[in-house]
Amino acid sequence: MKIFITNTYILISNSIALILFILWFLKKYEYEPLIGIILTLTIIVSEIFKLLQKRKKEIIDMLDKSKQLRDIFKKKLHKSFNPSEPLIGPNRFNCSKVIIHNIDAKNYDNVKPNKYGWYDYFGGEPYQITDEGFDLIIDLVRGDVDENNIFISEKGKLKLYKHAIVPYSNIVNYDFNNDECRPYLYCKYTGELGPFKEIYYRTL
């Protein structure tokens, strides 16, 4: 991404320099009808550059937010590491459940799921905190999975943990000091996967 932005910046800078030279040449030799076209192209290129710079800043801000949330969650929710226990898993956490809140919900007493099957308020068991997001166990099911842990059938006999990863970009706010004494994640739902970016399955 950094190389792409740098190369794009160089390309746009060279394009602007070339346009300004052509503009000077046309003005000097009185090619007046084309000056307006060149000015318009200059403005367009300038706006494209501004959009690229804005996108670059958004990416940097998102990366900073992700690192901050990752470190805060680990500090607040991880127990002291015990070398005799697994490195990842529910054993690493000082809580047994994390609550997901839909920030767009008007009534948390609503017990009906949305059209994709997600509730505005539900819990998951914490499994691990990664650079990508918060990995939760949200269900225990029976079925079959393929070699990539993608669920393919409900007719299988395997017992499977259903995992869901909440990306930091979907976490708008959080609360670790509420009356229920459970971490709350206030999330935006973004479509078929609700507050999550990925669903996968793991055998017991």
C-alpha positions in Angstrom: 0.0 0.0 0.0 2.8 2.4 0.9 4.6 1.7 -2.5 1.3 2.2 -4.3 0.6 5.6 -2.6 4.2 6.7 -3.3 4.0 5.7 -7.0 0.6 7.3 -7.4 1.9 10.5 -5.8 4.9 10.6 -8.2 2.6 10.0 -11.2 0.2 12.7 -10.2 3.0 15.2 -9.5 4.5 14.6 -12.9 1.1 14.9 -14.6 0.4 18.2 -12.9 3.9 19.5 -13.9 3.2 18.4 -17.5 -0.2 20.1 -17.6 1.2 23.3 -16.2 3.9 23.3 -18.9 1.3 22.7 -21.6 -0.9 25.5 -20.2 2.0 27.9 -20.2 2.8 26.9 -23.8 -0.8 27.3 -25.0 -1.1 30.7 -23.3 2.2 31.9 -24.8 1.1 30.9 -28.3 -2.5 32.0 -27.8 -4.3 28.7 -28.0 -7.0 30.1 -25.9 -9.8 27.5 -26.6 -7.8 24.8 -25.0 -6.8 26.6 -21.8 -10.2 25.9 -20.2 -9.9 22.2 -21.0 -6.4 22.1 -19.5 -7.6 24.0 -16.4 -10.4 21.5 -15.9 -8.0 18.5 -16.2 -5.7 20.2 -13.7 -8.6 20.5 -11.2 -9.7 16.9 -11.8 -6.1 15.6 -11.2 -5.9 17.7 -8.0 -9.1 16.3 -6.7 -8.0 12.8 -7.4 -4.8 13.5 -5.4 -6.8 14.8 -2.5 -9.0 11.7 -2.4 -6.0 9.5 -2.4 -4.5 11.4 0.5 -7.8 11.2 2.4 -7.9 7.4 1.8 -4.3 7.1 3.0 -5.1 9.0 6.2 -8.2 6.8 6.8 -6.1 3.6 6.4 -3.5 5.0 8.9 -6.1 6.0 11.4 -7.8 2.6 11.1 -4.5 0.8 11.7 -3.8 3.1 14.8 -7.3 2.4 16.1 -6.9 -1.4 15.7 -3.5 -1.4 17.5 -5.0 0.7 20.4 -8.0 -1.5 20.8 -6.0 -4.7 20.6 -3.6 -3.5 23.4 -6.5 -2.2 25.6 -8.5 -5.4 25.3 -5.4 -7.5 26.1 -4.6 -5.4 29.1 -8.1 -5.3 30.5 -9.4 -8.8 29.7 -6.4 -11.1 29.7 -5.4 -13.0 32.9 -1.7 -13.3 33.8 -0.2 -15.9 31.5 0.2 -19.4 33.0 2.7 -21.4 31.0 1.0 -24.6 32.1 -2.2 -23.6 30.2 -2.9 -23.2 26.5 -1.6 -20.0 24.9 -5.0 -19.1 23.4 -8.5 -20.0 24.5 -11.1 -19.0 27.0 -8.7 -19.8 29.8 -6.7 -16.7 29.0 -9.6 -14.3 29.9 -10.9 -12.9 33.2 -14.5 -13.1 31.9 -16.6 -15.9 30.6 -18.7 -13.9 28.1 -18.5 -10.8 26.0 -21.7 -8.9 25.0 -22.3 -7.6 21.5 -24.5 -4.5 21.2 -25.9 -3.3 17.9 -25.4 0.5 18.0 -28.3 1.0 15.6 -30.8 -1.0 17.8 -33.7 1.1 19.1 -34.8 -1.5 21.7 -32.5 -4.0 23.3 -35.5 -5.9 24.6 -36.3 -7.0 21.0 -35.8 -10.7 20.9 -36.2 -11.1 17.1 -33.2 -11.5 14.9 -32.7 -9.4 11.8 -33.1 -10.8 8.3 -29.6 -12.3 8.5 -30.3 -14.1 11.8 -28.3 -11.7 14.1 -29.7 -10.3 17.4 -29.2 -6.7 18.5 -27.9 -8.0 21.9 -26.1 -11.4 22.4 -23.0 -12.9 24.0 -20.0 -14.9 23.0 -17.2 -16.7 24.8 -13.9 -14.9 24.3 -11.3 -17.1 22.5 -8.4 -14.8 21.4 -7.5 -11.2 20.7 -5.6 -10.9 17.4 -4.3 -8.1 15.1 -7.5 -8.6 13.0 -10.1 -8.4 15.8 -11.8 -10.1 18.7 -12.3 -13.9 18.2 -15.5 -15.2 20.0 -17.1 -18.6 20.3 -20.8 -17.9 19.5 -22.3 -21.4 19.3 -21.7 -25.1 19.5 -23.1 -27.1 16.5 -23.0 -30.4 14.8 -22.0 -30.8 11.2 -19.2 -31.2 8.7 -16.5 -28.8 7.6 -14.1 -28.8 4.7 -10.3 -28.5 4.8 -10.6 -24.7 5.3 -12.9 -25.1 8.3 -15.8 -23.9 6.2 -19.2 -25.3 7.3 -20.6 -27.5 4.6 -23.3 -29.6 6.1 -25.6 -29.9 9.1 -25.9 -33.7 8.7 -22.4 -34.4 10.0 -21.7 -35.9 13.4 -18.8 -33.6 14.3 -19.2 -31.3 17.3 -18.0 -27.9 16.2 -17.3 -24.6 17.9 -18.7 -21.8 15.8 -16.3 -18.8 15.9 -16.8 -15.2 14.8 -14.3 -12.4 14.5 -15.3 -8.9 15.4 -13.0 -6.5 13.4 -11.8 -3.4 15.2 -13.3 -1.3 12.5 -16.8 -2.5 13.6 -16.3 -1.7 17.2 -17.6 1.8 17.9 -17.2 1.8 21.7 -16.8 -0.5 24.6 -17.6 -0.7 28.3 -15.8 -2.9 30.9 -17.4 -1.3 34.0 -21.1 -2.0 33.6 -23.7 -3.4 36.0 -23.5 -6.9 34.4 -19.7 -7.1 35.0 -19.2 -8.3 31.5 -17.4 -6.5 28.7 -19.7 -4.8 26.2 -18.7 -4.2 22.6 -20.9 -1.6 20.9 -20.7 -2.6 17.2 -22.0 -1.6 13.8 -23.7 -4.3 11.8 -22.6 -4.3 8.2 -24.7 -6.9 6.4 -24.9 -10.6 6.2 -22.2 -11.2 8.8 -23.6 -8.7 11.2 -20.8 -7.2 13.4 -18.3 -9.8 12.2 -15.8 -10.1 9.4 -15.4 -13.8 9.4 -17.2 -17.0 10.6 -15.3 -20.2 10.9 -15.6 -23.6 12.7 -13.3 -25.6 14.9 -13.6 -29.2 16.0 -13.9 -30.0 19.7 
